[in-house]
């Protein structure tokens, strides 16, 4: 009897245990899944907060840029709204316009001399007061009671001496910068064309066989009509004999 009661008691107590264990086994996985979901949710919220912080910073940066642009526009608007009396007169820019209207020449140019019917290479020298022409066998003489000068010019291509005669305008004394000696030179007038500029100018006659160029252009030709760019050479458009016919020509 006692053994039967014990068996029944054991069965009553032990039989529910597997069910309890099964129930416990089904609850634990659900809790883990829920924990993972919560972790993922928290991570997502952190990312959203980080992104929102970046967006806010970008908006603040754009706002600062807009403020700077507005300030610049205000300054520009103030300049446009200046009274008419504050606008500089037109003659304030006259010097600039005048500069651009002048002939630009380099340190070396090909120069047309219509009276001599020659194109000679020339050095442009702002330090020289008067232009100078290479002349050989210079001889002074009189014709019809007036003083003349006879001289030779070497043809730039063939080297052939060309005899020239011109009226003598005056005599000048030239003191060379590298020597203390003075030199008397005859002065003549010639037509000269450089680029678009044709004029009549005085030239001193001197033997320039020790120099590279037969012609030197000084300030008496450059002043008020030409601008010199010493960094360039032969930039003035060369005017041929046909296109310059009649320009700058004068009587002997």
C-alpha positions in Angstrom: 0.0 0.0 0.0 2.7 2.4 0.9 4.6 1.6 -2.3 1.5 2.3 -4.4 1.0 5.6 -2.7 4.6 6.6 -3.3 4.4 5.6 -7.0 1.3 7.8 -7.4 2.9 10.7 -5.6 6.0 10.4 -7.7 4.0 10.4 -10.9 1.9 13.4 -9.8 5.0 15.4 -9.0 7.4 14.4 -11.8 5.0 14.4 -14.8 4.5 18.3 -15.0 8.3 18.9 -14.9 8.9 18.3 -18.7 6.1 20.6 -19.5 7.6 23.3 -17.3 11.0 22.8 -18.9 9.5 23.0 -22.4 7.8 26.3 -21.4 11.0 27.7 -20.1 12.8 26.6 -23.3 10.3 28.6 -25.5 10.5 31.9 -23.5 14.3 32.3 -23.6 14.7 32.6 -27.4 11.9 35.3 -27.6 13.6 37.4 -25.0 16.9 37.2 -26.9 15.2 38.3 -30.2 13.6 41.1 -28.4 16.9 42.2 -26.9 18.5 42.2 -30.4 15.6 44.3 -31.8 16.1 46.8 -29.0 19.8 47.0 -29.7 19.1 47.5 -33.4 16.6 50.2 -32.6 19.0 52.0 -30.4 21.8 51.8 -33.1 19.4 53.2 -35.6 18.4 56.0 -33.3 22.1 56.8 -32.8 22.7 57.0 -36.5 19.7 59.2 -37.0 21.0 61.6 -34.3 24.4 61.6 -35.9 23.0 62.3 -39.4 20.8 65.1 -37.9 23.9 66.6 -36.3 25.7 66.6 -39.6 22.7 68.1 -41.4 22.4 70.9 -38.8 26.1 71.7 -39.2 25.8 71.9 -43.0 22.8 74.2 -42.6 24.7 76.5 -40.3 27.6 76.6 -42.7 25.3 77.5 -45.6 23.7 80.2 -43.4 27.1 81.7 -42.8 27.9 81.7 -46.5 24.5 83.4 -47.3 25.3 86.1 -44.7 28.7 86.8 -46.4 27.1 86.9 -49.8 24.4 89.3 -48.5 27.2 91.5 -47.1 29.0 91.6 -50.5 25.7 92.4 -52.3 25.1 95.3 -49.8 28.6 96.7 -50.6 28.0 96.4 -54.3 24.6 98.0 -54.0 26.1 100.9 -52.1 28.6 101.5 -54.9 25.9 101.4 -57.6 23.8 103.8 -55.6 26.6 106.4 -55.5 25.5 109.9 -56.5 26.3 111.1 -60.0 28.6 113.7 -58.6 30.9 111.0 -57.2 31.5 109.4 -60.6 35.0 110.5 -62.0 34.9 112.7 -65.1 35.6 111.2 -68.5 38.9 113.0 -68.8 40.2 111.0 -65.8 40.7 108.1 -68.2 42.1 110.3 -71.0 45.7 109.2 -70.2 44.8 105.5 -70.6 43.0 106.1 -73.9 45.9 108.2 -75.2 48.3 105.4 -74.3 46.4 102.8 -76.3 46.2 105.2 -79.3 50.0 105.4 -79.6 52.1 103.1 -81.8 53.8 100.4 -79.8 57.4 99.6 -80.9 60.0 97.2 -79.8 63.7 97.9 -79.1 64.5 97.2 -82.8 62.3 98.1 -85.8 62.5 98.3 -89.5 62.0 101.9 -90.5 61.0 103.3 -93.9 62.7 106.5 -95.1 60.7 107.7 -98.1 63.1 110.5 -99.1 65.9 108.0 -99.4 63.6 105.2 -100.7 65.2 102.8 -98.1 64.1 100.6 -95.3 66.7 100.5 -92.6 67.0 98.5 -89.4 66.8 100.8 -86.5 67.5 100.7 -82.8 64.9 102.4 -80.6 66.7 104.4 -77.9 64.7 106.5 -75.5 68.0 107.8 -74.0 68.9 109.6 -77.3 67.5 113.0 -77.8 67.8 113.1 -81.6 67.7 110.4 -84.2 71.0 109.5 -86.0 71.7 108.1 -89.4 74.8 106.2 -90.4 76.6 108.2 -93.1 80.0 107.9 -94.8 82.2 110.4 -96.6 80.3 113.4 -95.3 81.0 116.6 -97.2 79.5 120.1 -96.8 79.0 122.3 -99.8 77.0 125.3 -101.1 74.3 125.3 -103.7 72.4 128.5 -104.7 73.8 130.3 -101.7 72.6 127.7 -99.2 74.5 125.0 -97.3 74.0 121.4 -98.3 75.5 118.1 -97.2 76.6 115.2 -99.4 77.0 111.7 -97.9 76.9 108.0 -98.6 74.6 105.4 -97.2 75.4 101.7 -97.5 72.5 99.7 -98.9 71.3 97.4 -96.1 71.1 94.3 -98.4 74.0 94.7 -100.9 76.4 97.0 -99.0 76.6 99.2 -102.1 77.3 102.9 -101.2 74.4 105.2 -102.2 75.1 108.9 -102.8 72.7 111.3 -101.1 72.4 115.1 -100.9 70.2 117.0 -98.5 69.9 120.6 -97.3 71.9 121.3 -94.1 69.6 122.4 -91.3 72.3 123.1 -88.7 75.4 121.8 -87.0 75.3 120.3 -83.5 78.1 119.4 -81.1 77.7 115.9 -79.6 79.6 114.7 -76.6 79.8 111.0 -76.3 78.9 109.5 -72.9 81.9 107.1 -73.0 84.5 109.7 -74.0 85.2 113.3 -73.2 85.7 114.2 -76.9 83.1 116.3 -78.7 82.0 115.8 -82.3 80.3 118.3 -84.7 77.6 116.6 -86.7 75.4 117.9 -89.6 71.7 117.8 -89.1 69.2 117.1 -91.9 65.4 116.6 -92.1 63.9 113.4 -93.4 60.5 111.8 -93.7 60.2 108.7 -91.5 57.6 106.0 -91.1 57.4 103.5 -88.2 54.3 101.4 -88.2 51.2 103.6 -88.6 53.1 106.8 -87.8 54.6 109.0 -90.5 56.4 112.3 -89.7 59.2 114.6 -90.5 62.1 114.6 -88.1 65.7 115.8 -87.7 68.6 113.3 -88.0 72.2 113.8 -87.2 74.7 112.3 -89.7 77.5 110.2 -88.2 79.7 107.3 -89.1 78.1 104.4 -87.2 80.2 101.6 -88.7 81.1 100.4 -85.3 77.5 99.9 -84.3 75.0 97.1 -85.3 72.3 99.4 -86.7 72.4 102.1 -89.4 69.7 104.1 -87.8 69.0 105.2 -84.3 65.5 106.5 -83.4 65.5 109.0 -80.5 63.0 110.9 -78.4 62.4 113.5 -81.1 60.6 110.8 -83.1 59.1 108.8 -80.2 57.7 111.6 -78.1 53.9 111.8 -77.8 53.2 109.2 -80.6 54.9 106.0 -79.6 55.3 103.6 -76.7 58.4 101.4 -76.4 58.2 97.8 -75.2 61.9 96.9 -74.7 61.0 93.2 -74.2 60.0 92.9 -77.9 61.5 93.4 -81.4 60.0 94.3 -84.7 56.4 94.5 -83.5 55.3 97.6 -85.5 53.7 96.7 -88.8 56.1 97.4 -91.6 54.8 99.9 -94.2 56.0 99.2 -97.7 57.1 101.9 -100.1 53.9 101.6 -102.1 51.5 102.0 -99.1 53.5 104.9 -97.7 53.9 106.8 -101.0 53.6 110.5 -100.3 53.6 110.2 -96.5 56.4 111.9 -94.7 58.1 113.0 -97.8 59.7 116.5 -97.8 61.7 118.5 -100.3 65.5 118.2 -100.1 
